[in-house]
Amino acid sequence: MAESTIRFGTDGWRGVMADDFTFSNVRIAARAIAAYLLENEDPRQQASRGVCIAFDGRFLSERFAATCAEELAATGIPVALAHAITPTPALSMAVRDRGAAGGIMITSSHNPYQWNGVKYKAWYGGSGSPEIIRAIEARLGAPVPQAASAAAIERVDFIAPYMRAVEQFVDLEAIARSGRRFAIDSMHGAGRRLLDELFTRIGVDHVQIRGEIDPLFGGVHPEPIEPHIRALGVAVVEHGCDAGLCTDGDADRIGAVDEAGNFVDPHKIYSVLLQWVLKRRQWPGAVTRAFNTTKMLDRICARHGRTLHEHGIGFKYVVDYMLQEPIVMGGEESGGIGLQRHLPERDGILNALLLANVMADEGRTLGELVAELQAEYGEHQYGRIDLHLPEASKLRAMERARALGRGETVFAGMPIERVETLDGVKFYLQNPEAAERSQSGPPAAETWLLLRASGTEPLMRIYCESCSKESVARVLASAREFALRD
């Protein structure tokens, strides 16, 4: 792999192990990070402050992390290296609380087992800003001066202080008093045992599945969406639980199922949490959401008089806002949700506990909370399909989408009301079903379709939100046919 083909996407660099994610390329990435810090004049990012490094449970992740540590130490940058498999938000918190210049997380998050990656966390304890990521990329392959003697590499427990902070943020007594029963699922990832041990200690009835580390993730993608989350739905029904709580491969994303074992998509999770934060906690600040997230958030913000910022896809844009102004919550389509008063970072463990907190405060099951939101703000249904396409086919499909937005007036049998191109190509469609539903209840969800090509993988994602599951299915079917028309 040529040096110039290492590319940092929305949250770092990812690649297939033994193909492009190799020890040689990890060293290149580590040296680029070292060069960035050594040349940085910002006192918060001085190399002498050191770097925190952690890793997930993927094959060779610990060894890749040690390789990064060795490369940085050789340039004179001290390193605090995780003593064990660690969730990404724990690494981010360590960076902030220890006053480190930055952090490196070896993980490929929700990607399949054969992938791995390098996430960069900045001094504030969150994803590197677009400016920081560009600066690191610009130094890929650049020579880095070696120190006369290597700096120290210290093995550190990042998990214990992180869990103390999470426990202080959530009302554990309310969760324990609620009498609810939960199924918890770490998908064989870095969140293993954390919720299990906490619930056991405070006396919350629960069952755990997929709680042991498995570099193959039991043969599924460690992403808490359908179909990968179905085992959790089965467990909830079998054990009579009130909800199922799930974290992804590095525990920074949240997934859930309701008491009937039905998948609760990340949009509804974000909406449930936001409604509770604004109505119950009344914490100050604006709200952010990515371009591919539900418009229900807009309605919740309007109801509570909060400003909502829409931004590109990737949590680094949420962080950008959090560094500029008071932001109560920010999130994205994939289950990455952050609260500024906790950490400018996604946190699956925290959000799982917050869902349990909401259920305790409201006296509702997760399914009841979702139903109440749908009744109050109109039914919002969502779907996504991922198409694995060769690079040339992916680019041609996106060009057809842009051309469609410039010339055509109809898609999937519905008039195109407007087109937005903030991140991908997004069509708003005039849906007669929505108009009909709005006559007998709250305004139905707008129908929108987004086509977006991954910048780091041979992948196109197609997103849709509409007023019914049937409408979503029809629009996605038309979009799939459109994208594959090569």
N, C-alpha and C positions, 0 to 999 in steps of 0.2 A: 504494500500500500504506500503510495507516495505521500510525503508529508502534507502536501496541499489538500489532500482529500479527507483529512480529519476535519470534520465540521461539527461545530457546536450548534445544536438546535435550540428549541424553546427552553431546555433546562440541562444543557450539557451535551456531551458527545456519547453516542451509543454505536455499538457495532457488534457483528457476529464474532464470537470467540473463535480463535484459530484461523479466522479469515482476515478480518481487518482489526478486530480487537485483540491485539497481541501484546506481549511484554514490551516489544520494541516500540510500538505506537503509544502504549501507556507511558513509557519513559518520555517520548516526545511531548505528550500532553502535559506531563508533570513539569518538564523543563520549561515549557511555555508559561505555566502558572508561576514558576519560580522567577522567570525573567520579568514577568509583569510586576510581581511584588518587589523585586530588587530595584526596579527602575521607578517605583511609585513614590511620589513625593507627599502623598496624603498621609498625615501622621497616624490615621486610623488603619492604614494598610501597610505600615512599615514592616519589612520582612522580619525585623527583630522581635516582633510580637508573636511570631510563630504561626503555624498552621495546624488545624485539627483535621485528622483523617479517620474515616470509619468505613465500614464495609457491610454488605448484606450477606445472605447465605448461599449465594450462587457459587458455582464451581470456580475455584481459584480466586474468589473475591478477596480473601484475606491476603493472599500472596500478591495480588495486584496492588492492594493498599500498602503493603510493606515495600513494594517497588517504588511507589510514589514517595513514601517516607524517605527511602534511601536517596532518591534523586534530589529531593528538597534539602535534606540534611547535608548532602555533599556540597551544596551551594552556600551553606552557613545558616540556613533557615531552620530553627528548632521545630520539632514536630511532637504533637500529642496524638498518639495512635490508639484507637479503640482497643480495649482488651478483649472484646468479644463482638459477635454479630450485633449490630446496632441499627435502630430505626433512623431514617433520614432526619426527622424533626429533632431527635436527640442530638445528632451531630450539629445541626443548625443552632440549637440552643447553646451547645458548648462553645461554638465559635463566638456568639454574642457575649455570653456570660464570662468567658475567660479572657475577653478582650483580644482575641486572635485576629491576625490580619485577614484570614480567610479559612475556608475549609474545603476538603475534597471528600466526596462520598462515592465509593465504588459500588454502583448498582445500575441495573437497567430497569428498575422500578417495576412496571407492569408488563414488560416485554416477555416473550417466551424464554424458556430456560437457556437457549443457546446464545442469547444476547447478554452483553454486559455494558457498562458505561462508566463515565466519569462526570459527576455533577459538581459544579463549583458553587460554593456558598460564600457570600461576601461577609465583610466584617460585622454587618448588622444582623446576621443570622438568617439570611434568606437567599433565594436564588440570585445569582449575579445579574446585575442590570444589563440591558442590551449593550450599553457602552462598555461595561467591564468584559462581557463575553467577546465583543469585537476586539478589544485590546489584547485579550489572551490569544485569540485566533491569529492576530497579526504577528505574534511571536512564535508561532509553530515553526520549528526547524531552526530557530535562531540560536546562535551559540550562547551559552550561559557560563559565566566565570565560576570556577570551583574555588571553594574556600581552602585556606591552608590546612584546616582540620575540620572534619565534619561536625555539624551541630548535634545536639542530643536528640534521641528519639525516646520519648517516655510513653509507656503503656498506661492508659487511663480508662476509668469507668465513666462513660458519658450517660449511661442509662439511669443510674440512681438519682442524680440531681434533676434529670428531666422528669422522671416519674413524680418526684416531690412537687415540682412546679405544676404538673398536670393535675395532681390531686388537690392542690390548693385552689385551682381555677374552677373546679367542678364541685357541686354540692353533693358530696358522697353520702351524707346523712339522708338527704331526700331520696336518693336512689335506693339506699338500703331500706328505708321505711316504705317505699312504694309497693314492695311485695311482688314486683314483676320478675318474671323468669326470662332469661336471655340465652340465646345460642350465640357463641362467639367463634370467629373463623379468621385465622391469620393467613390462610391460603399457603401454608408451609413457608411463610416469609419471616421478615425480621421482627414482626410484632409478636412472635410466638411467646406464649406464657404470660405476657404482661397484663392483659385484661383478666386472664384466668387467675393469676396470683392476687390481683387487686380485688376482684369480686369474692374470692375465697376469704380474704382477710377481713372484708367489711360485711360479709354475710349475705351477699346477693346470690340468689339461686340461679344456676347457669349450667350449661353443658358446653364443652369445647370440641370443635372438630378441626382437623388439619393444623394442629398446634405444634407439630414437630418440624424441624428444618428438613427440607428435601430440595436439593439443587435442581431436581426435575419437576418440582411443584406438582407432583401427583399426576403429571401428564396434561395439566390444563395451564392456560395463561394465568399468571397471578394478578389478574385485573378483575376487580369486584363488580363485574357486569355480567349479563347473560351472554352465553350459557355457563360461564365459569363459576357463577355463584349458586348454581342450582343445588349443589350438595348442602348448602346452608338452608335453603328453603325446605328441603326434605327433613333436615334435622329439627327445624322449628316445628314442623307439623308432628313429627314422631314424638317429640318430647314436650309438646304442649306449651311452647314458649310464646311470649308476647311480642317478640321481635328477634331478628337476627342481625348481628353487627359484624362487619367484615372489614379487614384492612388488606391492602395490596402487598406486593413483594417487598417493598421497603417501608411500608406502614405510613406513608404520607397521604394516602387516599382512603376515602371512606366508601363502603358499600353497605346495603341493608336489604332485608326482606321483612315483610309484615307478618302478622300473627297467622295468616293463612298460607304463608310460604311464598307470597307473591313478591317479585322483585320490585324494589322501590328505587327508581333511577336517581342518579346524583342530583338532577335538577330539583326533584321533590325533596330530597334531603336538604339541599341548600335552602329551599323555600321554607321548610319546616323550621330549620334553625334560625333563619332570618326573621320570620314572623315572631318567634319566641324572644329573640334578642331585642327587637324593636318594641314589642308589646310588653313583655315581662321585665326585661332588664333595662330597657330604655338607655342603653349605652350610646354616647354621642358618636357622630361621624357619618360620612357618606358611605356608599356601597359601590363595589365594582363587580362587573361580571364580564366574562369573555364573550366574544362575538358569536360563539356557538352555544350559548346557554339560554335557558328558558326566559321568555318574556314575562312570566309570572312574577319574577323578581321586580320588574318595572312597576307592576301593579301594587305589589306590597310596599315598595318605596314610596309610591305616590300616595297610598293610603296613610302612611306614617310621616309624610312630609320630608322624606330624605332624598338627597341628591344621588343619582345613580350614574356611574361612569361606565361606558362600554369601551372595551379595548381589544387588542389582538389576542390570539390564542397562545397561552403559555403563562405560567404563574409569575414569571419575571415581570410581566406588565402589572400584575397586582402589586408586587413589591414596589415597583416604580411609583405607583400612587401612594402607597403606604409611607414612602420616604418623603413625600411632598406635602401631605395634608392628613388630617384625622380621617381614618377609614375604619369603620366599625367591623366590616366583613368584606372579603373579596374572594372570588372563586371562579372555577372553570368547569367545563362540561364533564371532565373525567373524574370528578369526586375530590378534587383538590380544593379545599376550603381553608381560609386562614382568618384569624381574628388578630387585629393589630395589637390589642392589649395583652395578648399572649406571646405572639411571635410572628414576624412577617414571613410566614412559611405555612405550607400545607401540613396538616397534622391529622392523620387517620385515627390515632389512638384518642386524642382529645375529642374529635368530633363524634366518635362512637360513644364516648362517655356523655357528651352533651346531648346526644339523642336520648339516652337513658334519662338524663336530667329533665329534658322537655317532657317526656312521658310521665315522669314523677310529678312535675309541677302542674301539668294540665290534667292529670288523671285520665289519660287516654292511651290506647294502644297506638302503635305506629300507623296501622291502617286507618284508624279513626282520625288521626291528625292529618293524614293526607286527604281523606275524604272531606274534612272540614275546609281545608284550603281550596279544594276543587269547587266546593259549593259557594265559597265566598268570592273567589277570584275568577271563576270560570274554568271549565275542564281544559287542562293542558296535557297533551300526550306527546311522547317523544320517541324517536327511533334513530338508530345509526347503523350504517353498514360500512365495512372496511373492504376495499377492493385492492388486492395485491396485483399491481400492474407493472410491466416493464417501464423504465423511465420514459422512453419515447411515447408510449401509449398514454401514460399519465399526463404528459405535457400536452399531447394533442387533445385529450379530453378537456383539460382546463381551457385550452384555446377555444374549443367549441362552446364552452360555457360562457366565456367572455363575449364571443360573437353572438350567442343567443341573447345575452343581456343587451347588446347594442341594437339588435334588429327585430327579434321576434316579440310577439305580444302574448303568446299562450304557452304554458307548460303544463303537462299532465292534465290537459283539458280545462285548465283554469287560466283566466287572464292574469298576466304579470302586472302587479300594481307598481312595483319599484324594484330596483336592483342596488345592492350595496356591495362594496368591494374592499372593506376594511382589512379582511384577512380571508382570501378565497373569494368565491362569487356566491352571493346570497340573493335568492329570489323571494319576494313576498307575493303570495298568490291570493287572488280574490276567490274565496271558497264559499260557494252557496250553502254548504252544510253549516258553516260558522254563522252565517246570517240567520239561518233558520233556528239554530240553537239559541241565538242571542235574543230571540223574540220571547222565549219562555223562561229565561233565567239570566244570570249575570253574563256580560259580554264574553263570548267564546274566544278561545285563543286564536291569535293570528296564525295563518298558515305560512310557514317559511321553509325554504330548502337551501342548504349550504353545501357547496362542493369545494373541497380544499385538498390540495396535494401536500403530502409530507415533504419537508425540506431535507430530511435525513434518511428516509426509507423509500423503497419502491411501493408506495402505498397512497391510495386516495381514500379519504373519508368523506362520507355523504351523511349529512345530518338533516333531520326534519322535525319540526314541531307543528302540531295541528290540534283540532278540537276533538278528535276521536282516534282510537287506535286504528280503526279501519281506514281513515283518511291518511294517517301516517304511512300505513302499509302501501296504499295506492301510490302515493307520491314517491316513496322510496323505490318501488318497483319501476316506475317510469324513469327515475333518475339513474337506476342501475343500467337499464337498457340504453339510456342516453350515453352514459360514461363508457360502456363497452362497445359502442358503435364505432369501430375503428376502421 
